[in-house]
Amino acid sequence: MVPTRMSGTCFLSTAVISTNRIFYSPRHLNPSTGLLSPACRVSWVFGISGLRTFSSATSKPSTMGDTITDSAMDAVQKRLMFEDECVLVDEQDRVIGHDSKYNCHLMEKIESENLLHRAFSVFLFNTKYELLLQQRSATKVTFPLVWTNTCCSHPLYRESELVEENCLGVRNAAQRKLLDELGIPPEEIPVDEFVPLGRMLYKAPSDGKWGEHEVDYLLFIVRNVTLKPNPDEVADVKYVGREQLKELLRKADAGEDGVKLSPWFRLVVDNFLLKWWDYLEQGNLEEVADMKTIHRLK
């Protein structure tokens, strides 16, 4: 069972106000803090049928061809794969339930059940309009050691990251993961500074077992930030200008120095990035924002 859709307008703080997948109605929130009143423990109305959902007490990862322990998996990544619940959506990006990060990234389940989940990709620039890139850690389950945009991850199935209005849920998730992966303090990246520019739907295998199938929100932000990369998530970081990015692309295409790029980053580069970079430097980025279209890219 899953909670009914939120009615009316709800302005949530970036704090996680629900745990163990218990959700509360906006009318039970303190209007000044956005947090649940201690006196109010009234859950949302339950009962919508037809949505895919897995209880935290009963959900089990797929065992297709594997033991559920995945002994080769790094302990941190194993915890995230089994505990994090991604938001399942249809091809119109409508929420239809949730499932473990583990199940959402198994290519066999992606292909057999057409599992599609919501994601985001952050492109953070400093005030010199240099783009911050990261190289994913060697222990990442999907796409280890590839270079990619600043931060790529998923909103989780929690109330603060399900808010649809102004993409607030996705922006809350982006702020959370920039802290988790790169150590950027939340106060340096206010959620209202993220500019959602578009969405793309893509599918990409990582290896024979893992892959991605996502509706990816593309977020731009310009901030000078403090970095303290988490080695469990990030192997390296660097800022690049346009020419440095073009050289990185050339090396990836030529197979030089072992450079590999994430497929979603390459899709954004090939379809949007350089044009959007122009608008960013001109100060009129909002002119190219299009959150109505879902670009289906391969």
Contacts in CASP RR format, 6 or more apart in sequence:
PFRMAT RR
TARGET T0000
AUTHOR 0000-0000-0000
METHOD contacts of the structure
MODEL  1
MVPTRMSGTCFLSTAVISTNRIFYSPRHLNPSTGLLSPACRVSWVFGISG
LRTFSSATSKPSTMGDTITDSAMDAVQKRLMFEDECVLVDEQDRVIGHDS
KYNCHLMEKIESENLLHRAFSVFLFNTKYELLLQQRSATKVTFPLVWTNT
CCSHPLYRESELVEENCLGVRNAAQRKLLDELGIPPEEIPVDEFVPLGRM
LYKAPSDGKWGEHEVDYLLFIVRNVTLKPNPDEVADVKYVGREQLKELLR
KADAGEDGVKLSPWFRLVVDNFLLKWWDYLEQGNLEEVADMKTIHRLK
1 46 0 8 1.000
1 47 0 8 1.000
1 48 0 8 1.000
1 53 0 8 1.000
2 46 0 8 1.000
2 47 0 8 1.000
2 48 0 8 1.000
2 51 0 8 1.000
2 53 0 8 1.000
2 97 0 8 1.000
2 98 0 8 1.000
3 23 0 8 1.000
3 43 0 8 1.000
3 44 0 8 1.000
3 45 0 8 1.000
3 46 0 8 1.000
3 48 0 8 1.000
4 44 0 8 1.000
4 45 0 8 1.000
4 46 0 8 1.000
4 47 0 8 1.000
4 48 0 8 1.000
6 25 0 8 1.000
6 26 0 8 1.000
6 162 0 8 1.000
6 163 0 8 1.000
8 26 0 8 1.000
9 26 0 8 1.000
9 165 0 8 1.000
10 26 0 8 1.000
10 29 0 8 1.000
10 163 0 8 1.000
10 165 0 8 1.000
11 34 0 8 1.000
12 29 0 8 1.000
12 34 0 8 1.000
12 159 0 8 1.000
12 160 0 8 1.000
12 163 0 8 1.000
12 168 0 8 1.000
12 169 0 8 1.000
12 172 0 8 1.000
13 33 0 8 1.000
13 34 0 8 1.000
13 35 0 8 1.000
13 160 0 8 1.000
14 160 0 8 1.000
14 172 0 8 1.000
14 175 0 8 1.000
14 176 0 8 1.000
14 186 0 8 1.000
14 191 0 8 1.000
15 34 0 8 1.000
15 35 0 8 1.000
15 160 0 8 1.000
16 158 0 8 1.000
16 159 0 8 1.000
16 160 0 8 1.000
17 24 0 8 1.000
17 29 0 8 1.000
17 34 0 8 1.000
17 35 0 8 1.000
17 36 0 8 1.000
17 159 0 8 1.000
17 160 0 8 1.000
18 24 0 8 1.000
18 36 0 8 1.000
18 158 0 8 1.000
18 159 0 8 1.000
18 160 0 8 1.000
20 56 0 8 1.000
21 55 0 8 1.000
21 56 0 8 1.000
21 85 0 8 1.000
21 157 0 8 1.000
21 158 0 8 1.000
22 43 0 8 1.000
23 43 0 8 1.000
23 44 0 8 1.000
23 159 0 8 1.000
24 36 0 8 1.000
24 40 0 8 1.000
24 41 0 8 1.000
24 42 0 8 1.000
24 43 0 8 1.000
24 44 0 8 1.000
24 159 0 8 1.000
25 42 0 8 1.000
25 44 0 8 1.000
28 36 0 8 1.000
28 37 0 8 1.000
28 40 0 8 1.000
28 42 0 8 1.000
29 35 0 8 1.000
29 36 0 8 1.000
29 37 0 8 1.000
30 36 0 8 1.000
30 37 0 8 1.000
50 96 0 8 1.000
51 95 0 8 1.000
51 96 0 8 1.000
51 97 0 8 1.000
52 88 0 8 1.000
52 96 0 8 1.000
52 97 0 8 1.000
52 98 0 8 1.000
52 99 0 8 1.000
53 97 0 8 1.000
53 98 0 8 1.000
54 85 0 8 1.000
54 98 0 8 1.000
54 99 0 8 1.000
54 100 0 8 1.000
56 85 0 8 1.000
59 99 0 8 1.000
59 100 0 8 1.000
60 68 0 8 1.000
61 68 0 8 1.000
61 81 0 8 1.000
61 82 0 8 1.000
61 100 0 8 1.000
61 102 0 8 1.000
61 103 0 8 1.000
62 68 0 8 1.000
62 102 0 8 1.000
62 103 0 8 1.000
62 106 0 8 1.000
62 108 0 8 1.000
62 109 0 8 1.000
64 106 0 8 1.000
64 108 0 8 1.000
64 109 0 8 1.000
66 209 0 8 1.000
70 78 0 8 1.000
70 81 0 8 1.000
73 81 0 8 1.000
73 141 0 8 1.000
74 139 0 8 1.000
74 141 0 8 1.000
74 232 0 8 1.000
76 139 0 8 1.000
76 232 0 8 1.000
77 139 0 8 1.000
77 140 0 8 1.000
77 141 0 8 1.000
77 232 0 8 1.000
80 101 0 8 1.000
81 100 0 8 1.000
81 101 0 8 1.000
81 102 0 8 1.000
81 105 0 8 1.000
81 141 0 8 1.000
82 100 0 8 1.000
82 101 0 8 1.000
82 102 0 8 1.000
83 100 0 8 1.000
83 101 0 8 1.000
84 100 0 8 1.000
84 101 0 8 1.000
84 154 0 8 1.000
84 156 0 8 1.000
85 98 0 8 1.000
85 99 0 8 1.000
85 100 0 8 1.000
85 101 0 8 1.000
85 156 0 8 1.000
85 157 0 8 1.000
85 158 0 8 1.000
86 98 0 8 1.000
86 99 0 8 1.000
86 100 0 8 1.000
86 101 0 8 1.000
86 104 0 8 1.000
86 117 0 8 1.000
86 118 0 8 1.000
86 154 0 8 1.000
86 155 0 8 1.000
86 156 0 8 1.000
86 157 0 8 1.000
87 95 0 8 1.000
87 97 0 8 1.000
87 98 0 8 1.000
87 117 0 8 1.000
87 118 0 8 1.000
87 154 0 8 1.000
87 155 0 8 1.000
87 156 0 8 1.000
87 157 0 8 1.000
87 161 0 8 1.000
87 162 0 8 1.000
88 95 0 8 1.000
88 96 0 8 1.000
88 97 0 8 1.000
88 98 0 8 1.000
88 99 0 8 1.000
88 104 0 8 1.000
88 115 0 8 1.000
88 116 0 8 1.000
88 117 0 8 1.000
88 118 0 8 1.000
89 95 0 8 1.000
89 96 0 8 1.000
89 116 0 8 1.000
89 117 0 8 1.000
89 118 0 8 1.000
89 215 0 8 1.000
90 96 0 8 1.000
90 116 0 8 1.000
91 116 0 8 1.000
91 201 0 8 1.000
91 215 0 8 1.000
91 294 0 8 1.000
92 294 0 8 1.000
93 118 0 8 1.000
93 199 0 8 1.000
93 215 0 8 1.000
93 294 0 8 1.000
95 118 0 8 1.000
95 162 0 8 1.000
97 157 0 8 1.000
98 157 0 8 1.000
99 115 0 8 1.000
99 117 0 8 1.000
101 154 0 8 1.000
103 109 0 8 1.000
103 115 0 8 1.000
104 110 0 8 1.000
104 115 0 8 1.000
104 117 0 8 1.000
104 213 0 8 1.000
105 141 0 8 1.000
105 142 0 8 1.000
105 206 0 8 1.000
105 210 0 8 1.000
105 211 0 8 1.000
105 212 0 8 1.000
106 209 0 8 1.000
106 210 0 8 1.000
106 211 0 8 1.000
107 205 0 8 1.000
107 206 0 8 1.000
107 208 0 8 1.000
107 209 0 8 1.000
107 210 0 8 1.000
107 211 0 8 1.000
108 209 0 8 1.000
109 115 0 8 1.000
110 203 0 8 1.000
110 211 0 8 1.000
110 213 0 8 1.000
114 213 0 8 1.000
115 213 0 8 1.000
116 201 0 8 1.000
116 213 0 8 1.000
116 214 0 8 1.000
116 215 0 8 1.000
117 154 0 8 1.000
117 213 0 8 1.000
117 214 0 8 1.000
117 215 0 8 1.000
118 154 0 8 1.000
118 155 0 8 1.000
118 170 0 8 1.000
118 214 0 8 1.000
118 215 0 8 1.000
118 217 0 8 1.000
119 152 0 8 1.000
119 153 0 8 1.000
119 154 0 8 1.000
119 155 0 8 1.000
119 212 0 8 1.000
119 214 0 8 1.000
119 215 0 8 1.000
119 216 0 8 1.000
119 217 0 8 1.000
119 264 0 8 1.000
120 152 0 8 1.000
120 153 0 8 1.000
120 154 0 8 1.000
120 155 0 8 1.000
120 170 0 8 1.000
120 173 0 8 1.000
120 174 0 8 1.000
120 216 0 8 1.000
120 217 0 8 1.000
120 218 0 8 1.000
120 219 0 8 1.000
121 148 0 8 1.000
121 149 0 8 1.000
121 151 0 8 1.000
121 152 0 8 1.000
121 216 0 8 1.000
121 217 0 8 1.000
121 218 0 8 1.000
121 219 0 8 1.000
121 264 0 8 1.000
121 265 0 8 1.000
121 268 0 8 1.000
122 149 0 8 1.000
122 150 0 8 1.000
122 151 0 8 1.000
122 152 0 8 1.000
122 174 0 8 1.000
122 177 0 8 1.000
122 178 0 8 1.000
122 194 0 8 1.000
122 219 0 8 1.000
122 220 0 8 1.000
122 221 0 8 1.000
123 131 0 8 1.000
123 149 0 8 1.000
123 150 0 8 1.000
123 218 0 8 1.000
123 219 0 8 1.000
123 220 0 8 1.000
123 221 0 8 1.000
123 268 0 8 1.000
123 273 0 8 1.000
124 131 0 8 1.000
124 132 0 8 1.000
124 150 0 8 1.000
124 151 0 8 1.000
124 178 0 8 1.000
124 189 0 8 1.000
124 221 0 8 1.000
124 222 0 8 1.000
124 223 0 8 1.000
124 225 0 8 1.000
125 131 0 8 1.000
125 132 0 8 1.000
125 220 0 8 1.000
125 221 0 8 1.000
125 222 0 8 1.000
125 223 0 8 1.000
125 280 0 8 1.000
126 132 0 8 1.000
126 222 0 8 1.000
126 223 0 8 1.000
126 224 0 8 1.000
126 225 0 8 1.000
126 239 0 8 1.000
127 222 0 8 1.000
127 223 0 8 1.000
127 224 0 8 1.000
129 222 0 8 1.000
129 241 0 8 1.000
129 277 0 8 1.000
129 280 0 8 1.000
129 281 0 8 1.000
130 239 0 8 1.000
130 240 0 8 1.000
130 241 0 8 1.000
131 149 0 8 1.000
131 150 0 8 1.000
131 239 0 8 1.000
131 240 0 8 1.000
131 241 0 8 1.000
131 245 0 8 1.000
131 277 0 8 1.000
132 150 0 8 1.000
132 225 0 8 1.000
132 227 0 8 1.000
132 237 0 8 1.000
132 238 0 8 1.000
132 239 0 8 1.000
133 147 0 8 1.000
133 148 0 8 1.000
133 149 0 8 1.000
133 150 0 8 1.000
133 237 0 8 1.000
133 238 0 8 1.000
133 239 0 8 1.000
133 240 0 8 1.000
133 248 0 8 1.000
134 147 0 8 1.000
134 148 0 8 1.000
134 149 0 8 1.000
134 150 0 8 1.000
134 151 0 8 1.000
134 181 0 8 1.000
134 182 0 8 1.000
134 229 0 8 1.000
134 234 0 8 1.000
134 235 0 8 1.000
134 236 0 8 1.000
134 237 0 8 1.000
135 145 0 8 1.000
135 146 0 8 1.000
135 147 0 8 1.000
135 148 0 8 1.000
135 234 0 8 1.000
135 235 0 8 1.000
135 236 0 8 1.000
135 237 0 8 1.000
136 143 0 8 1.000
136 144 0 8 1.000
136 145 0 8 1.000
136 146 0 8 1.000
136 147 0 8 1.000
136 148 0 8 1.000
136 233 0 8 1.000
136 234 0 8 1.000
136 235 0 8 1.000
136 262 0 8 1.000
137 144 0 8 1.000
137 145 0 8 1.000
137 231 0 8 1.000
137 232 0 8 1.000
137 233 0 8 1.000
137 234 0 8 1.000
137 235 0 8 1.000
138 144 0 8 1.000
138 145 0 8 1.000
138 235 0 8 1.000
139 232 0 8 1.000
140 233 0 8 1.000
141 206 0 8 1.000
141 210 0 8 1.000
142 206 0 8 1.000
142 210 0 8 1.000
142 211 0 8 1.000
142 212 0 8 1.000
143 206 0 8 1.000
143 262 0 8 1.000
143 263 0 8 1.000
145 235 0 8 1.000
145 260 0 8 1.000
146 260 0 8 1.000
146 261 0 8 1.000
146 262 0 8 1.000
147 248 0 8 1.000
147 252 0 8 1.000
147 259 0 8 1.000
147 260 0 8 1.000
147 261 0 8 1.000
147 262 0 8 1.000
147 265 0 8 1.000
148 261 0 8 1.000
148 262 0 8 1.000
148 264 0 8 1.000
148 265 0 8 1.000
149 262 0 8 1.000
149 265 0 8 1.000
149 268 0 8 1.000
150 178 0 8 1.000
150 182 0 8 1.000
151 174 0 8 1.000
151 177 0 8 1.000
151 178 0 8 1.000
151 181 0 8 1.000
151 182 0 8 1.000
152 262 0 8 1.000
152 264 0 8 1.000
152 265 0 8 1.000
153 173 0 8 1.000
153 174 0 8 1.000
153 177 0 8 1.000
153 181 0 8 1.000
154 173 0 8 1.000
154 214 0 8 1.000
155 161 0 8 1.000
155 162 0 8 1.000
155 169 0 8 1.000
155 170 0 8 1.000
155 172 0 8 1.000
155 173 0 8 1.000
156 173 0 8 1.000
160 169 0 8 1.000
160 172 0 8 1.000
161 169 0 8 1.000
161 170 0 8 1.000
161 172 0 8 1.000
161 173 0 8 1.000
161 176 0 8 1.000
162 169 0 8 1.000
163 169 0 8 1.000
163 172 0 8 1.000
167 194 0 8 1.000
167 196 0 8 1.000
167 217 0 8 1.000
167 219 0 8 1.000
167 291 0 8 1.000
168 191 0 8 1.000
170 196 0 8 1.000
170 217 0 8 1.000
170 219 0 8 1.000
171 191 0 8 1.000
171 192 0 8 1.000
171 194 0 8 1.000
171 196 0 8 1.000
171 219 0 8 1.000
172 191 0 8 1.000
174 189 0 8 1.000
174 191 0 8 1.000
174 194 0 8 1.000
174 219 0 8 1.000
175 186 0 8 1.000
175 189 0 8 1.000
175 190 0 8 1.000
175 191 0 8 1.000
175 194 0 8 1.000
178 184 0 8 1.000
178 189 0 8 1.000
179 185 0 8 1.000
179 186 0 8 1.000
180 230 0 8 1.000
180 233 0 8 1.000
181 229 0 8 1.000
181 230 0 8 1.000
181 233 0 8 1.000
181 234 0 8 1.000
182 225 0 8 1.000
182 227 0 8 1.000
182 228 0 8 1.000
182 229 0 8 1.000
182 230 0 8 1.000
182 234 0 8 1.000
182 237 0 8 1.000
183 226 0 8 1.000
183 227 0 8 1.000
183 228 0 8 1.000
183 229 0 8 1.000
183 230 0 8 1.000
184 225 0 8 1.000
184 226 0 8 1.000
184 227 0 8 1.000
184 228 0 8 1.000
185 225 0 8 1.000
185 226 0 8 1.000
188 223 0 8 1.000
188 225 0 8 1.000
188 226 0 8 1.000
189 221 0 8 1.000
189 223 0 8 1.000
189 225 0 8 1.000
193 221 0 8 1.000
193 222 0 8 1.000
193 223 0 8 1.000
194 219 0 8 1.000
194 220 0 8 1.000
194 221 0 8 1.000
195 219 0 8 1.000
195 220 0 8 1.000
195 221 0 8 1.000
195 285 0 8 1.000
195 286 0 8 1.000
195 289 0 8 1.000
196 217 0 8 1.000
196 218 0 8 1.000
196 219 0 8 1.000
196 289 0 8 1.000
196 291 0 8 1.000
197 218 0 8 1.000
197 219 0 8 1.000
197 220 0 8 1.000
197 272 0 8 1.000
197 276 0 8 1.000
197 285 0 8 1.000
197 288 0 8 1.000
197 289 0 8 1.000
197 290 0 8 1.000
197 291 0 8 1.000
198 217 0 8 1.000
198 218 0 8 1.000
198 289 0 8 1.000
198 290 0 8 1.000
198 291 0 8 1.000
198 293 0 8 1.000
198 295 0 8 1.000
199 215 0 8 1.000
199 216 0 8 1.000
199 217 0 8 1.000
199 218 0 8 1.000
199 291 0 8 1.000
199 293 0 8 1.000
199 294 0 8 1.000
199 295 0 8 1.000
200 215 0 8 1.000
200 216 0 8 1.000
200 218 0 8 1.000
200 264 0 8 1.000
200 267 0 8 1.000
200 268 0 8 1.000
200 271 0 8 1.000
200 294 0 8 1.000
200 295 0 8 1.000
200 296 0 8 1.000
200 297 0 8 1.000
201 214 0 8 1.000
201 215 0 8 1.000
201 216 0 8 1.000
201 294 0 8 1.000
201 295 0 8 1.000
201 296 0 8 1.000
201 297 0 8 1.000
202 212 0 8 1.000
202 213 0 8 1.000
202 214 0 8 1.000
202 216 0 8 1.000
202 263 0 8 1.000
202 264 0 8 1.000
202 267 0 8 1.000
202 296 0 8 1.000
202 297 0 8 1.000
202 298 0 8 1.000
203 211 0 8 1.000
203 212 0 8 1.000
203 213 0 8 1.000
203 298 0 8 1.000
204 211 0 8 1.000
204 212 0 8 1.000
204 213 0 8 1.000
204 263 0 8 1.000
204 264 0 8 1.000
205 211 0 8 1.000
206 212 0 8 1.000
212 263 0 8 1.000
212 264 0 8 1.000
214 264 0 8 1.000
215 294 0 8 1.000
216 264 0 8 1.000
218 268 0 8 1.000
218 272 0 8 1.000
220 276 0 8 1.000
220 280 0 8 1.000
220 285 0 8 1.000
222 280 0 8 1.000
227 237 0 8 1.000
229 236 0 8 1.000
229 237 0 8 1.000
240 248 0 8 1.000
242 274 0 8 1.000
242 277 0 8 1.000
245 269 0 8 1.000
248 259 0 8 1.000
248 261 0 8 1.000
249 261 0 8 1.000
249 269 0 8 1.000
250 256 0 8 1.000
251 257 0 8 1.000
251 258 0 8 1.000
251 259 0 8 1.000
252 259 0 8 1.000
252 260 0 8 1.000
252 261 0 8 1.000
252 266 0 8 1.000
261 269 0 8 1.000
267 297 0 8 1.000
271 295 0 8 1.000
271 297 0 8 1.000
275 288 0 8 1.000
276 285 0 8 1.000
276 288 0 8 1.000
279 285 0 8 1.000
279 287 0 8 1.000
279 288 0 8 1.000
END
